[in-house]
Amino acid sequence: MREVAKALLMVVCLLGAPAIALAQDAVEVTNGDKFTGDVRGLEKGRLSFRTASAGAGHQRPAGTLSIIWTEVVRLTTTQELELELRSGELLVGTVSSPAAGKFVVRTATGPSRVIDRQEVISVERREIGFRARTTGSVDFGLSYASAENARTYTLTAEASHRSPQYVYENEVGVDSWLSARDDVERLTRNMVTLDSRRRLGTNRWYALGKFMGQQDEELGLDARFVAGGGIGRRLVQSSSARFLLEGGVNYDGEKYRGFGSYDNSAEVFGDVIWEWFEPGHSTEVKLVGNFFVALDENRQRIQFDGTLRRDIFWSMYWSANVTQSFDSEPPVGLPRGAFGLSFGLGWTF
């Protein structure tokens, strides 16, 4: 009987071990509060931390906190994390805090230097899979005017995926616009983009590959396909902002309304990307400028997109989106550019 009791006790201990091991990380904030649980990640100035509550002989998840990174005083982990610094350096290992606002990462080759909190711009768990490393958003807009029952519908979606140790970052974007009135034929505008960036070393340089498909009835553009590559650098990256500058060469194939074949040309391109986010107030701004200069003719194209977002509740937000395009030499009789403004309601994932 005594042996049976020992065996049962061992089973109970083994079953309870995973639950007890759940709360292995600890975080302390400026007001002195301390939480135990596990780090889920740091993005855009917010630390996601799943807390644990005490139960009868074990610990279990209580909820996930969103903590402003500047409020974190100490962080200690037993799980390995991937930390990216402002300089572009990546560190992988467990984290400890030798002093308030200071961190040391114990890597496979030994402890790192003491890192100031302001140097850390992102944190990810090593063991997470494809879905957990993918973020994105979808928003839908609608406007209506009583004159001729004018209606405008917009759909904007984007997704971003980061590979382990941030070797690759892939971004997909979809922008669709439809305008309809009772007295005229409806107009549509659609654009799909794919950007893939690969880190070059431990600094902020990266190689870039890009693809774009576009259609715009307002400009008389039946189809445009752009594919190219180049190099870029993150000139600024912090817990509240990013500024990227890119350049390279691409192939442009396009077909306009009334023209029977595609016109093909090589272009030099330059991209400017600026993002700003306010973690405490859940506001985000993103501006993107794309510039194209043809190599075989005197022609320049510009595409500008701007987005303002503000969180509402849960994962919902409202947005204001503006777009402007310009072409210095469009086909004869077609407009040089188009402007669009829309407001939407969206969801992040």
C-alpha positions as CSV (number, residue, x, y, z in Angstrom):
1,M,0.0,0.0,0.0
2,R,2.9,2.3,0.9
3,E,4.4,1.8,-2.6
4,V,1.1,2.6,-4.3
5,A,0.9,5.8,-2.3
6,K,4.4,6.8,-3.4
7,A,3.5,6.2,-7.0
8,L,0.4,8.3,-6.8
9,L,2.3,11.1,-5.2
10,M,4.9,11.0,-8.0
11,V,2.1,11.1,-10.6
12,V,0.5,14.2,-8.9
13,C,3.8,16.0,-8.9
14,L,4.5,15.2,-12.5
15,L,1.1,16.4,-13.6
16,G,1.4,19.6,-11.5
17,A,4.9,20.5,-12.8
18,P,3.9,22.0,-16.1
19,A,1.4,24.3,-14.4
20,I,3.9,25.4,-11.8
21,A,6.4,26.1,-14.5
22,L,4.0,28.5,-16.2
23,A,5.0,31.5,-14.2
24,Q,8.7,31.8,-14.8
25,D,9.1,35.4,-15.8
26,A,8.8,38.5,-13.7
27,V,8.3,42.2,-14.4
28,E,8.3,45.2,-12.2
29,V,6.8,48.6,-13.2
30,T,7.5,52.1,-11.9
31,N,4.8,52.2,-9.3
32,G,6.3,49.2,-7.6
33,D,3.8,46.5,-8.8
34,K,5.4,43.2,-9.6
35,F,3.8,40.5,-11.9
36,T,4.8,36.9,-12.6
37,G,3.9,35.0,-15.7
38,D,5.6,34.9,-19.1
39,V,6.6,37.5,-21.7
40,R,4.6,37.3,-24.9
41,G,6.5,40.0,-26.8
42,L,7.3,43.7,-27.2
43,E,6.1,45.6,-30.2
44,K,5.5,49.3,-30.8
45,G,6.4,50.3,-27.3
46,R,4.1,47.8,-25.5
47,L,5.2,44.7,-23.6
48,S,2.6,41.9,-23.7
49,F,2.9,39.9,-20.5
50,R,0.6,37.0,-19.5
51,T,0.2,37.0,-15.7
52,A,-0.4,34.0,-13.5
53,S,-2.7,33.7,-10.5
54,A,-2.2,31.5,-7.5
55,G,-4.4,28.5,-7.3
56,A,-4.7,25.5,-5.0
57,G,-1.2,24.1,-5.2
58,H,-0.5,25.4,-8.7
59,Q,-0.5,28.5,-10.9
60,R,-2.7,29.3,-13.9
61,P,-3.0,32.1,-16.5
62,A,-4.9,35.1,-15.1
63,G,-4.8,37.4,-18.1
64,T,-2.6,39.3,-20.5
65,L,-1.3,42.8,-19.6
66,S,-0.3,45.5,-22.1
67,I,2.5,47.4,-20.3
68,I,4.1,50.6,-21.7
69,W,7.7,49.8,-22.2
70,T,9.0,53.0,-20.5
71,E,7.1,51.9,-17.4
72,V,9.1,48.7,-17.0
73,V,11.7,48.9,-14.3
74,R,13.0,45.3,-14.1
75,L,12.5,42.2,-16.2
76,T,13.7,38.7,-15.4
77,T,13.0,35.6,-17.6
78,T,13.9,32.0,-17.7
79,Q,12.6,31.5,-21.2
80,E,14.9,32.5,-24.1
81,L,13.9,35.7,-25.9
82,E,15.0,37.5,-29.1
83,L,15.8,41.2,-28.4
84,E,16.4,43.7,-31.1
85,L,18.2,46.9,-30.3
86,R,18.1,50.3,-31.9
87,S,21.5,49.7,-33.5
88,G,20.0,46.6,-35.3
89,E,21.9,44.2,-33.1
90,L,20.1,41.0,-32.1
91,L,20.5,39.2,-28.8
92,V,19.1,35.7,-27.9
93,G,18.9,34.4,-24.4
94,T,17.4,34.8,-20.9
95,V,17.1,38.3,-19.4
96,S,18.0,39.7,-16.0
97,S,18.0,43.2,-14.5
98,P,21.1,44.2,-12.6
99,A,19.6,47.7,-12.0
100,A,16.5,49.7,-12.6
101,G,15.9,50.2,-16.3
102,K,19.0,48.0,-17.2
103,F,19.1,44.5,-18.7
104,V,21.6,41.8,-19.3
105,V,21.0,39.0,-21.8
106,R,22.7,35.7,-21.1
107,T,23.4,34.4,-24.6
108,A,25.0,31.1,-25.7
109,T,28.4,32.8,-25.6
110,G,28.0,34.4,-22.2
111,P,26.3,37.5,-20.7
112,S,25.9,40.6,-22.9
113,R,26.9,44.1,-21.8
114,V,24.5,46.1,-19.7
115,I,21.7,47.3,-22.0
116,D,19.6,50.4,-21.3
117,R,15.8,50.0,-21.6
118,Q,15.6,52.7,-24.3
119,E,17.9,50.6,-26.5
120,V,15.4,47.7,-26.8
121,I,12.8,48.1,-29.5
122,S,11.3,44.6,-29.9
123,V,11.2,41.3,-28.0
124,E,9.9,38.0,-29.3
125,R,9.7,34.5,-27.9
126,R,11.9,32.0,-29.7
127,E,9.5,29.0,-29.7
128,I,6.5,30.7,-31.3
129,G,5.4,29.5,-34.7
130,F,4.4,31.2,-38.0
131,R,1.0,32.5,-36.8
132,A,2.4,34.1,-33.7
133,R,5.1,35.9,-35.7
134,T,2.4,37.3,-38.1
135,T,0.5,40.5,-37.4
136,G,-1.9,42.5,-39.6
137,S,-5.1,44.5,-39.9
138,V,-8.2,44.8,-42.0
139,D,-10.4,47.8,-42.3
140,F,-13.5,48.7,-44.3
141,G,-14.9,52.1,-45.2
142,L,-18.2,53.4,-46.6
143,S,-19.4,56.8,-47.6
144,Y,-22.8,57.8,-49.1
145,A,-24.2,61.0,-50.7
146,S,-27.9,61.4,-51.6
147,A,-27.2,62.9,-55.0
148,E,-27.5,60.1,-57.6
149,N,-27.0,57.6,-54.7
150,A,-23.3,58.1,-54.8
151,R,-21.5,55.4,-52.8
152,T,-17.8,54.7,-52.1
153,Y,-16.5,51.5,-50.6
154,T,-12.9,50.9,-49.5
155,L,-11.1,47.8,-48.2
156,T,-7.6,48.0,-46.8
157,A,-5.6,45.0,-45.5
158,E,-2.0,44.3,-44.5
159,A,0.0,41.6,-42.9
160,S,3.6,41.4,-41.7
161,H,5.6,38.3,-40.8
162,R,9.1,38.1,-39.2
163,S,11.2,35.0,-39.4
164,P,13.1,33.6,-36.3
165,Q,16.0,36.0,-35.3
166,Y,14.5,38.5,-37.7
167,V,16.4,37.3,-40.7
168,Y,13.4,38.1,-43.0
169,E,10.5,40.5,-42.8
170,N,7.7,40.0,-45.3
171,E,4.8,42.5,-45.8
172,V,1.7,42.1,-47.9
173,G,-0.8,44.9,-48.6
174,V,-4.1,45.1,-50.3
175,D,-5.9,48.4,-51.2
176,S,-9.3,48.3,-53.0
177,W,-11.6,51.2,-53.8
178,L,-15.0,51.2,-55.6
179,S,-17.1,54.3,-56.4
180,A,-20.6,53.9,-57.9
181,R,-23.5,56.3,-58.9
182,D,-26.8,55.7,-60.5
183,D,-26.0,57.9,-63.5
184,V,-22.5,56.7,-64.4
185,E,-20.5,53.5,-64.7
186,R,-18.8,52.5,-61.5
187,L,-15.0,53.1,-61.0
188,T,-12.6,50.7,-59.3
189,R,-9.0,51.0,-58.1
190,N,-7.0,48.0,-56.8
191,M,-3.4,47.5,-55.7
192,V,-1.5,44.6,-54.2
193,T,2.0,44.9,-52.8
194,L,4.6,42.4,-51.5
195,D,7.8,43.6,-49.9
196,S,10.5,41.1,-48.6
197,R,13.5,42.4,-46.6
198,R,16.5,40.4,-45.5
199,R,18.9,41.6,-42.8
200,L,22.5,42.1,-43.9
201,G,24.7,41.4,-40.9
202,T,23.9,42.9,-37.4
203,N,23.4,46.5,-38.5
204,R,20.3,48.2,-40.0
205,W,21.1,47.5,-43.6
206,Y,18.9,45.0,-45.6
207,A,18.3,43.6,-49.0
208,L,14.9,44.3,-50.6
209,G,12.7,42.5,-53.1
210,K,9.4,44.0,-54.1
211,F,6.3,43.3,-56.3
212,M,3.3,45.4,-57.1
213,G,0.1,44.8,-59.1
214,Q,-2.1,47.7,-59.8
215,Q,-5.4,48.6,-61.7
216,D,-7.0,52.1,-61.7
217,E,-10.0,52.9,-64.0
218,E,-9.9,56.6,-63.0
219,L,-6.4,56.8,-64.6
220,G,-7.3,54.5,-67.5
221,L,-4.9,51.9,-66.2
222,D,-6.0,48.4,-67.0
223,A,-3.0,46.7,-65.4
224,R,0.5,47.5,-64.1
225,F,3.0,45.0,-62.7
226,V,6.2,46.1,-61.0
227,A,9.0,43.7,-59.8
228,G,12.4,44.7,-58.6
229,G,15.0,44.7,-55.9
230,G,17.5,46.9,-54.1
231,I,18.9,47.8,-50.7
232,G,17.6,49.8,-47.8
233,R,18.5,51.0,-44.3
234,R,16.5,51.7,-41.1
235,L,17.8,55.2,-40.5
236,V,15.7,55.5,-37.3
237,Q,14.1,52.8,-35.2
238,S,12.9,53.1,-31.6
239,S,10.0,52.0,-29.4
240,S,8.0,54.9,-30.9
241,A,9.1,55.4,-34.5
242,R,10.7,53.9,-37.6
243,F,12.2,55.7,-40.6
244,L,13.3,53.6,-43.7
245,L,15.0,54.7,-46.9
246,E,15.2,52.3,-49.8
247,G,16.4,52.3,-53.4
248,G,17.0,50.0,-56.4
249,V,15.9,49.0,-59.9
250,N,12.7,47.5,-61.1
251,Y,10.8,46.3,-64.2
252,D,7.5,48.0,-65.1
253,G,5.0,46.4,-67.4
254,E,1.7,48.4,-67.9
255,K,-1.3,48.5,-70.2
256,Y,-3.7,51.5,-70.5
257,R,-7.2,51.6,-71.8
258,G,-7.3,51.8,-75.6
259,F,-3.8,50.4,-76.0
260,G,-3.6,46.9,-77.3
261,S,-0.3,45.8,-75.8
262,Y,1.9,46.2,-72.7
263,D,4.5,48.9,-72.5
264,N,7.7,47.6,-70.8
265,S,10.4,49.7,-69.2
266,A,13.2,49.7,-66.6
267,E,13.0,52.2,-63.7
268,V,15.1,53.4,-60.7
269,F,13.0,53.5,-57.6
270,G,13.3,55.1,-54.2
271,D,11.0,54.5,-51.2
272,V,10.6,56.6,-48.0
273,I,8.7,55.0,-45.1
274,W,8.0,56.7,-41.8
275,E,6.0,55.2,-38.9
276,W,5.1,56.8,-35.6
277,F,3.1,55.2,-32.7
278,E,2.0,56.5,-29.3
279,P,1.8,53.5,-27.0
280,G,0.1,55.3,-24.2
281,H,-2.7,56.7,-26.4
282,S,-2.9,53.9,-29.0
283,T,-2.4,56.3,-32.0
284,E,-0.4,55.3,-35.1
285,V,0.7,57.3,-38.2
286,K,2.3,55.8,-41.3
287,L,3.5,57.7,-44.4
288,V,4.9,55.9,-47.5
289,G,6.3,57.6,-50.6
290,N,7.3,55.7,-53.7
291,F,9.3,57.4,-56.5
292,F,10.0,55.9,-59.9
293,V,12.2,57.3,-62.7
294,A,12.2,55.6,-66.1
295,L,15.6,54.8,-67.6
296,D,14.6,54.8,-71.3
297,E,12.4,57.9,-71.4
298,N,11.8,61.2,-69.6
299,R,9.1,60.0,-67.2
300,Q,8.6,60.1,-63.4
301,R,5.9,58.5,-61.2
302,I,5.1,59.2,-57.6
303,Q,2.8,57.3,-55.2
304,F,2.0,58.6,-51.8
305,D,0.0,56.9,-49.1
306,G,-0.8,58.1,-45.5
307,T,-2.7,56.4,-42.7
308,L,-3.8,57.6,-39.3
309,R,-5.2,55.0,-36.8
310,R,-6.6,55.2,-33.4
311,D,-7.6,52.3,-31.1
312,I,-11.2,52.1,-29.9
313,F,-11.5,49.0,-27.8
314,W,-10.4,45.4,-27.9
315,S,-8.6,45.0,-31.3
316,M,-10.8,47.6,-33.1
317,Y,-9.7,50.9,-34.5
318,W,-10.9,53.7,-36.7
319,S,-8.7,55.0,-39.6
320,A,-8.2,57.9,-42.0
321,N,-6.5,57.0,-45.3
322,V,-5.2,59.3,-48.0
323,T,-3.6,58.4,-51.3
324,Q,-2.1,60.5,-54.1
325,S,-0.6,59.4,-57.4
326,F,1.2,61.4,-60.1
327,D,2.6,60.5,-63.6
328,S,4.6,63.1,-65.5
329,E,3.9,61.4,-68.9
330,P,0.7,59.4,-69.1
331,P,-0.8,58.4,-72.4
332,V,-2.4,61.2,-74.4
333,G,-5.8,62.1,-73.1
334,L,-5.5,60.4,-69.7
335,P,-5.2,62.2,-66.3
336,R,-1.8,62.7,-64.7
337,G,-2.9,61.7,-61.2
338,A,-5.7,60.8,-58.8
339,F,-6.5,61.6,-55.1
340,G,-8.4,59.6,-52.6
341,L,-9.5,60.0,-49.0
342,S,-11.4,57.5,-47.0
343,F,-12.4,56.7,-43.4
344,G,-12.8,53.2,-42.1
345,L,-13.3,50.9,-39.2
346,G,-10.8,48.1,-38.7
347,W,-9.5,45.1,-36.7
348,T,-6.0,44.1,-35.9
349,F,-4.8,40.5,-35.5
